[in-house]
Amino acid sequence: MLGDADGGAEGDGGGAAAVSDAEAEGLAEAEGDAEADADGEAEADRAKARTSMRILTGITLGVLVVGAGADYAAPYATLTGQLVLLVIGAG
């Protein structure tokens, strides 16, 4: 009789509570998995952005290094050339 403090039989409701607990744990795990998937996708997106920026930076530096030594850039090494660049850049 000590086990019947809630007025029901000893096994009543215990199974339902266990199922509810199991469902709650399952939902929590599913939410955790979804969050982990979202975190992984976000990290993958950030990695793609970093890779794109590295490629863009490399191409830009390559063009600057190759272009700076080219003969067509020689006129811009003078004062007049720098003034022309200033006007072009301002426009």
ABEGO torsion letter per residue (X at the ends): XAAAAAGBBAABGAAAAAAAAAAAAAAAAAAAAAAAAAAAAAAAAAAAAAAAAAAAAAAAAAAAAAAAABAAAAAAABAAAAAAAAAAAAX
